[in-house]
């Protein structure tokens, strides 16, 4: 399943924000910040990564279904299931 990059500009933006969050978590740890604050930020980054992954899968699935309707490509349901479960 090949996903067109133009359809994932919002995912790239989300991942850039996560990149900043992770850098912030590293600084928090290095600065000796409270464990609760560090874990809260880490959990937020983790959720953002999961959402980015699901968006990529959903975009790919939508693309495959559209192409399938035109007779060009079929959806590999086992691969789709594996991708979804890899984010669980």
N, C-alpha and C positions, 0 to 999 in steps of 0.2 A: 504494500500500500504506500504509494508515493503521495505526499500532501503538498499542494502548491503553497509556496512561501507567502505569496501575496494574501492568502486567506488567513494567515496566522500573525499578522502584524500586532494584534492585541495580545497574543501569547508572548511575543518577543518583548513587548512593553512590560507585561506582568513579570517575566523572567528577569528583566533588568531591575525591577523593583525588588524582587527576591534577592538578587545579587547584592543590592544595597542593604537589605535586611540582614543578610548573613554577615556582611562586613561589620554591621552594627553589633551583632551578637558577639563576634570575635572581639571587638573593642570593649564590649561590656565585660566579657570574661577577663580580658587583660587588665581592665580597670578595677576588677574585684567587685563588680556590682552584685546586688542581691540575687540569689539563686532563683527566686520567684520571677523576677523581672527577666532574667535570661531565658528561663524556660518558656515564659509567655511569648517572648519574641521569637524563639525557636519554633514554637507551635504555630505561630502565625505564618512564618516562612514555609513551614511544612504544608500547611493547608493551601497556601498560594501555589506551591509546586504541584500539589495534587490537582488543583483546579486547572493549571496549565496542561497537565498531562491528559486530563479528561477532555479538555477543549481540543487538543490535538487529535485524540481518538475520535471524538464526535465529528470533527471536520473531515477526517479521513473517511469515516463511515458514510457521511452525507455525500462526499465526493464519489465514493465507490458505488453507492446506490444510484446516484444520478448517471454515472457512466454505465452501470449495469442496465438501466432502463434503455440506454442507447445501444446495448449489445456489445459494448467494448470491454467491460471488465466485470467479473463477478466478485462478490464479497466472500472472503474466507472466514466463516463464522468461528471456527476454532481459533484462528489468529486474533480475531476481535475479542473473543472471550479471554484469551491469554493476556492481551494487552490491558484489558480492564482489570483483571485479577492481579496484574503486576503492580497496580497502584493501590491495591487493598492492604 
